[in-house]
Amino acid sequence: MTLRSERRYPLRTCVQCGSGSFKESFLRIAGRPETGWEPDPDGRKPGRGIYLCRKTECVDGFVRRIRSPKGAARWKMGSAGAALADRVASWWSQEAKS
Ligand SMILES: [Zn+2]
């Protein structure tokens, strides 16, 4: 039963490199197109999730992507994409230090 195993082992896919892994190994960005998005490193916030590897190449690539209106349109972020890019970049600079 696929559904049952997905619930026990929630697999997610990185939006940048497409590699799949367990939910806990990704940075989650939570939100909805209507309410905006925010970094959710603990994976507890409601809403949909965007998943990224905790790797510089994927985080940087995503940040660059959503700074452009075309990239941000993928998640209907609009002009909020640039602000989210700043938040994700500053989160990552803290995370990379620790
Ligand atoms: Zn990745």
Residues whose N, C-alpha, C, O or C-beta is under 5 A from the ligand:
A	BS01	ZN	C14 Q16 C17 G18 C53 C58
